[in-house]
Each structure stands twice: as C-alpha cells, then as structure tokens.
C-alpha cells in the first residue's frame, strides 16, 4: 500500500469523497478506467532483425473533455502506476479547470538502447496502432518520461497519414516551429512558482527571504529555482540523482550552476564563484555536499521534491524540517508520509495543483492548434498565472470550508467538478 500508486490514488479519492454526497455510481466510474488499450509493434531493427514491442494507453475518464496525458518510453511499465497516473491526470485537469479528461500510456522499452532510426520506426508503428483511439476530440497524448517534442512530431505525422489530413492538435508538446506553444518548456516550473506564491499569499505569510531546497534539477527544478530566486526566496540547496550542494547563505548564480551541471553531468561540485565552478570554492561559500535524500531534510522553510515519485516516505517524513512541501514531482509523498507531515503541521501544496502548469500550457497549445492561433510567450504566461491562481484559490477555499489538507481540498474541488459534468 505504502508505495502502490493506484491504491494511494483510490485512498485519496475516497478520503475526499467522504466529505461530499456523491452518487455511488460516480465513484465506481472514477475507480475504473474507461478503456485500457494494449498493442504490439513489429519493428525492423538496424541489424535486420524484427523486434516486438508492447505499447499501451489507459483512458481513465472523459467526462470533462478528451483524454489527456503523457506517453512514456520506459523498460519498467507497471499497469498500477499507469492507471494511477491516468487517474491523477483526470483529477489534475479538473483542478486546473481545463476541458480535458485523463489518460496515460507508453511503450515498454529502453529508448537509450535504440538508434534514432529504430526509435522513429517504433514511434510511427505505435502511432499507427493508436490512430483509431486518439484524435483532437478523443484523446490527446503528450510527452512524458523519455519522450520528446520530436517524438510528438512523428506521431502527428503518422496520425495525419492514417486519417488522411494533417492534424496538429492530435498531440501537444510539439516543437514551437511545428505547432507547439511558446512557454511550454518553462510551464511546469513556472506553474509551481505561481501556485506557491498564491498559497503563501492566501495563508497570510510573507515570502521574502524564505529558504528553499529543491530535489531534482532538471527542466522543472531549474526553472522553479530561477523564478523563486528572482522573487526573493533564498535557494540554499539543490540536488540531482547523483548528489547535490547546500550553501546556507544561498546559491548566488543558478545559471552558472546549471551550466556546470550540463558540462560535468552532475550537480556535485558545482560551487560557482564568477566563471569558476569547482570544489575549491566550497569552503569559500560555506557550502557542503549533500545526497539527494538529505536535500529533503535540511533546515529550510520550503522543500520541493521535483524528481521522482515516493521521495517522501514514512522513513524520512518525520525528519523534514520545512513548513511547506511543494510537490513538483508526480506522487512524491506516500500516504503514510502525508499523515506524518499533517501531524507535524507542514503545509503540502499537492502535485495535482503544484505541477499542473505543464498540462495547462498543453491545453493552450491544443486550443491554438484547434483555432489556428499563435500566442506570444507573455500571453501564455499571463493565461497560465490566471489558471493557477484561480485553482489555488478554489483549493485554499475548500481546505478552509471542510477543514482538510490542501491535497484533500484539491480532490474535493476536482470531484465536485467531475460530478457536475456527469449529472
């Protein structure tokens, strides 16, 4: 139970539903995906062999609009995880109030072991298999783990061939020059920043000088760190999967740190002074090396798990010192850990609100494609702020009204909107 994402998703839904009078048939529908599609692809490999790959798509619920969610290419495909992720997409889209349902899918494959040609042939074969089940008004996939804008372009192209016309809105997360939206790269990190600012404001706190530690320094964590620093937060710790750094007085040059990580492949040792980034600066900056686990338990005000699920468990939750947990990863906190944090009085800004910026901008991309429009980046960011702020206000109001955590409140907001669409 502790680490089973599907059981956790169900438990979270039932806890929220206990505050509402919802028809049993509605809850039953939410517990079962509408469709589970499994396909096989026979792909010619570079050495002349044909290999068989297995792909899938879980379409959880379309009460509020087309199924929406990512495709991941990963060797460990677990149906419980995919069902949970599809369910979370349904809930997240309802919280952020975009007219989509939830879906998730992918292929059981390690894409790093394929040549570009093999990857393209596999993707196109997958797109041909999925073509009858997807479409701008049916199901709109997007990138996820190990999938890219280029992969989305291949799917769009192959789907266009299958239906006999180019259909840009069949997928989102495309390159900007090929129907993608400005601002998509920054969207998840920026959305998390907007959610944090609005919840801090609503709870009557100031934010200037608050110390933050961020686990995960990929696309999401790096943008989040930049926006926080710009707004006056003090980013004191960063980590990636290999290690990290902790500078109690604050990390000054995030750009230099990001470039150092890019060069060396890891954050460890990226103590930057001027243009020089190495361990010799560690003492000068008063810093020390930390592990990816330790970054979560430092003496800070805010901790942002921005990497993988199950980062905060019953083993480490009691050691977390931060008063605010900003969940930028999907499902980073287990049920038991959630309860420990609640008893400690920590405020958890849940993933289904905190990391909804990505899907909000995916909706903007779909909308632009459907209406033949192209929006400027500043317009995308303004619309994103509007969406996130409104969602944060709705969640905060529900938490006050029902005296529940922000996570339970987010589920209450989502379940109300979904049941309104059903009845």
C-alpha positions in Angstrom: 0.0 0.0 0.0 2.8 2.4 1.0 4.2 2.5 -2.5 1.4 1.3 -4.7 0.3 4.5 -6.6 -3.1 3.1 -7.7 -4.1 2.2 -4.1 -2.9 5.6 -3.0 -4.9 7.4 -5.7 -8.0 5.4 -4.7 -7.5 6.1 -1.0 -7.0 9.9 -1.7 -10.2 9.9 -3.7 -12.3 8.1 -1.0 -11.0 10.4 1.7 -12.1 13.5 -0.3 -15.4 11.8 -1.3 -16.3 11.2 2.4 -16.9 15.0 2.7 -19.3 15.1 -0.3 -22.6 13.4 -1.1 -21.7 11.8 -4.4 -23.7 9.0 -6.2 -22.0 5.6 -5.7 -22.2 5.1 -9.5 -20.0 8.1 -10.0 -17.3 6.9 -7.5 -17.4 3.5 -9.2 -16.8 5.1 -12.6 -13.8 7.0 -11.2 -12.3 3.8 -9.9 -12.2 2.1 -13.3 -10.5 3.4 -16.4 -12.9 3.8 -19.4 -10.5 1.9 -21.7 -7.2 0.1 -21.5 -5.6 -0.3 -24.9 -2.7 -2.7 -25.4 -0.9 -3.0 -28.7 2.1 -4.9 -30.2 4.5 -3.4 -32.7 6.8 -5.5 -35.0 9.7 -3.1 -35.7 12.6 -3.7 -38.2 15.9 -3.1 -36.4 19.1 -1.8 -37.9 20.7 -5.2 -37.9 17.9 -6.7 -40.0 16.0 -8.4 -37.1 12.4 -7.7 -36.3 11.7 -7.0 -32.7 8.3 -7.0 -31.0 7.5 -4.1 -28.6 4.4 -3.7 -26.3 2.6 -0.4 -26.0 -0.5 0.7 -24.1 -2.8 3.6 -23.4 -5.1 3.9 -20.4 -8.0 6.3 -21.0 -9.3 7.0 -17.5 -12.2 9.4 -17.8 -13.6 11.8 -20.4 -16.5 13.5 -18.5 -14.9 16.9 -19.0 -13.3 16.5 -22.4 -10.9 14.4 -24.5 -8.5 12.1 -22.6 -5.2 13.9 -22.0 -1.8 12.8 -20.7 1.7 11.7 -21.5 3.3 8.8 -23.3 6.4 7.4 -21.5 9.1 5.1 -23.1 10.5 3.1 -20.2 11.6 -0.5 -19.5 9.5 -0.7 -16.3 5.9 -0.4 -17.3 3.6 -1.1 -14.4 -0.2 -1.0 -15.0 -0.9 0.1 -11.4 1.3 3.1 -11.9 -0.2 3.9 -15.3 -3.7 3.6 -14.0 -2.8 5.9 -11.1 -1.2 8.5 -13.5 -4.2 8.4 -15.8 -6.5 9.0 -12.8 -4.3 11.8 -11.5 -4.5 13.4 -14.9 -8.3 13.4 -14.7 -8.1 15.0 -11.3 -5.4 17.5 -12.2 -7.3 18.7 -15.3 -10.4 19.2 -13.2 -8.4 21.1 -10.5 -6.8 23.4 -13.1 -10.1 23.6 -14.9 -9.2 22.8 -18.4 -11.7 20.8 -20.6 -9.8 17.5 -20.6 -10.2 14.1 -19.1 -7.2 11.9 -18.1 -5.1 9.4 -19.9 -1.6 7.9 -19.8 0.4 5.4 -21.8 3.7 4.4 -23.4 5.9 1.6 -24.6 7.9 -0.9 -22.6 11.4 0.0 -24.0 14.7 1.5 -23.0 14.9 4.2 -25.7 18.6 4.7 -24.9 19.3 1.3 -26.5 17.7 2.3 -29.8 19.2 4.2 -32.7 17.3 7.3 -33.9 16.0 5.3 -36.9 14.8 2.5 -34.7 13.1 4.9 -32.3 11.4 6.7 -35.2 10.1 3.4 -36.7 8.9 2.2 -33.3 7.1 5.5 -32.6 5.4 5.6 -36.1 4.3 1.9 -35.6 2.8 2.9 -32.2 1.1 5.9 -33.8 -0.5 3.7 -36.4 -1.8 1.3 -33.7 -3.1 4.1 -31.6 -4.6 6.1 -34.5 -8.2 4.6 -34.1 -8.2 5.5 -30.4 -6.7 9.1 -30.4 -7.6 12.4 -32.0 -8.0 16.1 -31.1 -11.6 15.5 -29.7 -10.9 11.9 -28.4 -7.5 11.6 -26.8 -4.6 14.0 -27.0 -1.2 12.4 -25.9 1.8 14.5 -24.9 5.5 13.9 -23.9 6.4 12.2 -20.6 9.4 10.2 -19.4 11.9 9.8 -22.2 9.7 11.2 -24.9 10.4 14.5 -26.7 8.9 17.1 -29.0 10.5 15.3 -31.9 8.7 12.0 -30.9 5.4 14.0 -30.8 6.1 15.3 -34.3 6.5 11.8 -35.6 3.1 10.8 -34.0 1.4 13.8 -35.5 2.8 13.0 -39.0 1.9 9.3 -38.8 -1.6 10.1 -37.5 -2.1 12.6 -40.3 -1.3 9.8 -42.8 -3.7 7.4 -41.1 -6.6 9.8 -41.2 -5.7 11.5 -44.5 -5.0 15.0 -43.3 -2.5 16.9 -41.1 -4.0 17.2 -37.6 -1.7 19.3 -35.4 -4.0 19.1 -32.3 -3.7 15.3 -32.1 -0.7 15.7 -29.7 0.8 18.5 -27.6 4.4 19.2 -26.6 5.4 19.6 -30.2 8.4 21.8 -31.2 7.4 25.5 -31.3 8.0 25.7 -35.0 5.8 22.7 -35.6 2.6 23.8 -33.8 4.0 23.7 -30.3 3.2 26.5 -27.8 5.6 29.2 -26.6 6.3 28.8 -22.9 5.8 25.1 -22.8 9.4 24.5 -21.6 9.1 26.8 -18.6 5.4 25.9 -17.9 5.7 23.3 -15.1 8.3 25.1 -13.1 6.6 28.5 -13.5 3.2 27.0 -12.6 4.7 25.6 -9.4 6.1 29.0 -8.6 2.7 30.7 -9.2 0.9 28.1 -7.0 3.5 28.6 -4.2 3.1 32.4 -4.4 -0.7 32.3 -4.3 -0.9 29.8 -1.4 1.7 31.7 0.6 -0.3 34.9 0.0 -3.6 33.3 0.9 -2.2 31.9 4.1 -1.1 35.4 5.1 2.6 34.8 5.1 5.4 36.9 3.5 7.8 35.1 1.2 10.9 37.3 1.1 14.0 35.5 2.4 12.3 32.1 2.9 14.9 29.4 2.4 14.2 26.6 -0.2 15.7 23.3 -1.0 14.9 21.6 -4.4 15.3 17.9 -5.1 15.7 17.4 -8.8 17.5 20.0 -11.1 16.1 19.0 -14.5 13.7 21.1 -16.5 11.2 21.6 -13.7 13.5 22.2 -10.8 15.9 24.5 -12.6 13.1 26.9 -13.8 11.4 26.7 -10.3 14.7 27.7 -8.7 15.2 30.6 -11.1 11.7 32.0 -10.5 12.0 31.6 -6.8 15.3 33.4 -6.6 14.1 36.2 -8.7 11.1 36.7 -6.4 13.3 37.0 -3.3 13.3 33.4 -1.9 16.7 32.1 -0.8 17.5 28.9 -2.7 20.1 27.2 -0.4 20.2 23.6 -1.7 19.8 21.7 -5.0 20.3 18.0 -5.8 20.1 15.7 -8.8 20.1 11.8 -8.9 23.9 11.7 -8.1 24.3 14.3 -5.4 23.9 17.9 -4.6 25.1 21.1 -2.8 24.0 23.0 0.2 25.1 26.7 0.7 23.2 28.0 3.8 23.6 31.7 2.8 22.0 31.0 -0.6 23.1 29.9 -4.1 24.0 33.1 -6.0 24.5 32.1 -9.6 21.9 29.5 -10.6 22.8 29.9 -14.3 26.5 29.1 -13.7 25.4 26.0 -11.6 23.1 24.8 -14.4 25.9 25.3 -17.0 28.3 23.4 -14.7 25.9 20.5 -14.4 25.4 20.5 -18.1 29.2 20.3 -18.6 30.0 17.7 -15.9 26.8 15.7 -16.0 26.2 16.2 -12.3 25.5 19.0 -9.7 28.0 17.7 -7.2 31.0 20.0 -7.0 29.2 22.9 -8.8 30.3 25.6 -6.3 30.4 28.6 -8.6 32.3 31.9 -8.0 32.5 34.1 -11.1 33.1 31.8 -14.0 34.9 29.2 -11.9 32.8 26.2 -10.7 34.6 23.6 -8.6 35.1 22.1 -5.2 37.8 24.6 -4.3 35.0 27.2 -3.9 33.1 25.0 -1.4 34.8 26.4 1.7 34.8 30.0 0.4 31.0 29.7 0.0 30.5 27.9 3.3 28.9 25.0 1.5 28.9 21.2 1.7 28.0 18.3 -0.5 24.6 16.5 0.2 22.9 13.4 -1.0 19.6 13.5 -3.0 17.8 12.2 0.1 19.4 14.7 2.5 18.2 17.7 0.5 14.7 17.0 1.8 15.6 17.2 5.5 17.6 20.4 5.7 16.7 23.3 8.0 14.7 25.2 5.3 11.2 26.8 5.0 10.3 25.1 1.7 11.2 21.8 0.2 10.3 21.0 -3.4 10.6 17.3 -4.4 10.9 17.8 -8.2 12.2 14.4 -9.3 10.5 11.0 -8.8 7.5 9.6 -7.0 7.8 8.2 -3.5 10.6 10.7 -2.4 8.9 11.4 0.9 8.0 8.2 2.8 7.3 7.1 6.4 11.1 6.6 6.8 12.1 10.3 6.2 8.9 12.3 6.7 9.5 12.9 10.4 12.9 14.4 9.6 11.5 17.0 7.2 12.0 20.4 8.8 10.3 22.6 6.1 6.9 24.1 6.9 5.9 24.0 3.2 6.3 21.0 0.8 5.8 22.0 -2.8 5.2 18.8 -4.8 6.6 19.3 -8.2 7.0 15.6 -9.0 4.0 13.3 -9.5 3.1 11.4 -6.3 6.3 12.3 -4.4 4.6 11.7 -1.0 3.3 8.3 0.2 0.0 8.1 2.2 1.9 7.3 5.5 4.3 10.3 4.9 1.3 12.6 4.2 -0.2 11.7 7.6 3.2 12.3 9.4 3.5 15.7 7.7 -0.1 16.7 8.5 0.5 15.9 12.2 3.7 18.0 12.2 1.7 20.9 10.8 3.6 21.1 7.5 1.6 22.5 4.6 1.8 20.3 1.5 0.9 22.0 -1.8 -0.1 18.9 -3.7 1.2 17.7 -7.1 -2.3 18.0 -8.7 -2.1 21.7 -8.2 1.7 22.4 -8.0 2.7 20.7 -11.2 -0.4 21.5 -13.3 1.3 24.2 -15.3 2.5 21.8 -17.9 -0.9 20.5 -18.7 -2.4 24.0 -18.6 0.0 25.1 -21.4 -0.7 21.8 -23.2 -4.3 22.9 -23.2 -3.3 26.3 -24.6 -1.3 24.5 -27.4 -4.3 22.3 -28.3 -6.5 25.4 -28.2 -4.2 27.4 -30.5 -4.0 24.4 -32.9 -7.8 24.0 -32.9 -8.4 27.7 -33.6 -5.4 28.4 -35.9 -3.9 30.8 -33.4 -0.4 31.5 -32.2 0.1 33.2 -28.9 3.1 35.2 -27.6 5.0 33.8 -24.7 4.0 36.7 -22.3 0.3 36.0 -23.2 0.8 32.3 -22.4 2.4 33.1 -19.1 -0.4 35.6 -18.2 -3.1 33.0 -19.0 -1.1 30.4 -17.0 -1.0 32.6 -14.0 -4.7 33.2 -14.2 -5.4 29.5 -14.3 -3.1 28.6 -11.5 -4.2 31.4 -9.2 -7.9 30.5 -9.7 -7.1 26.9 -9.0 -5.1 27.8 -5.9 -7.9 30.0 -4.6 -10.5 27.2 -5.1 -8.3 24.7 -3.3 -7.5 27.0 -0.5 -11.2 27.9 0.0 -12.2 24.2 0.1 -9.5 23.5 2.6 -10.9 26.2 4.9 -14.6 25.2 4.3 -14.0 21.5 5.0 -11.1 21.8 7.5 -8.9 19.5 5.4 -5.4 19.5 3.9 -4.7 21.2 0.6 -4.4 17.8 -1.0 -7.9 16.6 0.2 -9.2 20.0 -0.8 -7.9 19.7 -4.3 -9.6 16.3 -4.6 -12.9 17.8 -3.3 -12.7 20.6 -5.9 -11.9 18.1 -8.7 -14.6 15.6 -7.6 -17.3 18.3 -7.5 -16.4 19.5 -11.0 -16.3 15.9 -12.4 -19.6 15.0 -10.8 -21.2 18.3 -12.1 -20.1 17.2 -15.6 -21.6 13.7 -15.0 -25.0 14.8 -13.7 
